[in-house]
């Protein structure tokens, strides 16, 4: 495996979670809005972008390598059940596609991004932030 793929897998999993393109039913956890990454190095906003969803870095801790504010992860996913989604994510900055899953709750979520047929995977926790 190349270093580029390993770094890309880690960043994709940590950059943003995946969310369904369809609307979120009342009473179900909403993936849209602002989220803080569990390692404290990034904040993202998840919103619709055409037929997909985009997670955009709104803040990156100074000195974090390979990431910057404004980076976007384009997500194509479908719900498996109300709290679990799966699909793919395309990282424009690295020109890589990842297999990803998301488990979302009201205030917390976990993402998992994988490359090389699931050989290399990374999990990341997220906390919902207040604001729009």
C-alpha positions as CSV (number, residue, x, y, z in Angstrom):
1,X,0.0,0.0,0.0
2,X,1.2,3.5,-0.8
3,X,1.6,6.2,1.9
4,X,-0.9,8.3,-0.1
5,X,-3.7,5.6,0.3
6,X,-3.0,5.2,4.0
7,X,-3.1,8.9,4.7
8,X,-6.1,9.3,2.5
9,X,-8.0,6.6,4.3
10,X,-7.3,8.1,7.7
11,X,-8.3,11.6,6.5
12,X,-11.5,10.4,4.8
13,X,-12.7,8.6,7.9
14,X,-11.8,11.6,10.1
15,X,-12.9,14.3,7.7
16,X,-16.6,13.6,7.7
17,X,-19.4,11.2,8.2
18,X,-21.8,9.9,5.6
19,X,-25.4,10.8,5.5
20,X,-28.4,9.8,3.4
21,X,-29.5,12.0,0.6
22,X,-33.2,11.6,1.5
23,X,-34.6,13.7,4.3
24,X,-34.4,12.8,8.0
25,X,-37.7,11.7,9.5
26,X,-39.1,13.5,12.5
27,X,-37.7,12.0,15.7
28,X,-34.7,10.4,14.0
29,X,-31.1,11.7,14.6
30,X,-30.2,14.4,12.0
31,X,-26.8,14.2,10.3
32,X,-27.0,17.8,9.0
33,X,-25.2,20.7,10.8
34,X,-21.9,21.2,12.5
35,X,-19.8,18.5,14.0
36,X,-16.5,18.4,15.9
37,X,-14.1,15.6,15.3
38,X,-13.2,13.5,18.3
39,X,-9.4,14.2,18.1
40,X,-10.1,18.0,18.3
41,X,-8.4,18.7,15.0
42,X,-11.4,19.6,12.8
43,X,-14.9,20.9,12.6
44,X,-17.2,20.2,9.6
45,X,-20.5,21.3,8.2
46,X,-22.7,18.7,6.5
47,X,-25.2,20.0,4.0
48,X,-26.8,19.0,0.6
49,X,-24.8,19.6,-2.6
50,X,-26.8,18.6,-5.6
51,X,-27.9,14.9,-5.4
52,X,-25.2,14.2,-2.8
53,X,-24.2,15.5,0.6
54,X,-21.0,17.4,1.2
55,X,-19.0,17.7,4.4
56,X,-16.9,20.8,4.4
57,X,-14.1,21.6,6.8
58,X,-15.0,24.8,8.5
59,X,-12.0,24.8,10.9
60,X,-8.7,22.9,11.1
61,X,-6.3,23.0,14.1
62,X,-3.2,24.8,13.1
63,X,-0.4,22.3,12.2
64,X,-2.7,19.5,11.1
65,X,-1.1,18.0,8.1
66,X,-3.0,17.2,4.9
67,X,-6.1,19.1,5.7
68,X,-7.3,22.7,5.4
69,X,-10.5,24.7,5.9
70,X,-12.6,24.5,2.8
71,X,-11.7,20.8,1.9
72,X,-14.9,18.9,0.8
73,X,-15.8,15.3,1.0
74,X,-18.7,14.4,-1.4
75,X,-20.8,11.6,-0.1
76,X,-23.2,9.1,-1.8
77,X,-24.9,6.9,0.8
78,X,-28.1,5.1,1.6
79,X,-29.8,4.2,4.9
80,X,-29.5,0.6,6.1
81,X,-31.7,1.5,9.1
82,X,-32.6,4.8,10.9
83,X,-29.2,5.1,12.7
84,X,-26.8,3.4,10.2
85,X,-25.9,4.4,6.7
86,X,-23.4,3.1,4.2
87,X,-22.0,4.0,0.8
88,X,-19.0,5.8,-0.7
89,X,-17.3,9.1,-0.3
90,X,-15.1,10.9,-2.8
91,X,-12.2,13.0,-1.5
92,X,-11.6,15.6,-4.2
93,X,-8.2,16.7,-2.7
94,X,-6.7,13.2,-2.9
95,X,-8.8,11.9,-5.9
96,X,-9.7,8.8,-3.8
97,X,-13.0,7.0,-3.2
98,X,-13.6,5.3,0.2
99,X,-16.2,2.8,1.4
100,X,-17.8,4.4,4.4
101,X,-20.3,3.8,7.1
102,X,-22.0,6.1,9.7
103,X,-23.7,5.4,13.0
104,X,-25.5,8.6,14.1
105,X,-27.2,9.6,17.3
106,X,-28.7,12.9,18.5
107,X,-25.4,14.3,19.8
108,X,-22.7,11.8,18.8
109,X,-21.8,9.8,15.8
110,X,-19.1,7.4,14.5
111,X,-17.7,7.2,11.0
112,X,-15.6,4.4,9.5
113,X,-13.7,4.9,6.2
114,X,-12.0,2.0,4.3
115,X,-9.7,1.6,1.3
116,X,-8.2,-1.4,-0.5
117,X,-11.3,-3.6,-0.2
118,X,-11.6,-2.9,3.5
119,X,-8.0,-3.8,4.4
120,X,-7.2,-0.4,5.8
121,X,-10.0,1.3,7.9
122,X,-10.2,4.1,10.4
123,X,-12.9,5.0,12.9
124,X,-13.6,8.5,14.2
125,X,-16.0,9.8,16.8
126,X,-17.9,13.1,16.4
127,X,-19.8,15.5,18.7
128,X,-22.6,17.7,17.5
129,X,-22.0,21.5,17.8
130,X,-24.6,24.1,18.4
131,X,-25.3,26.5,15.6
132,X,-26.3,26.2,12.0
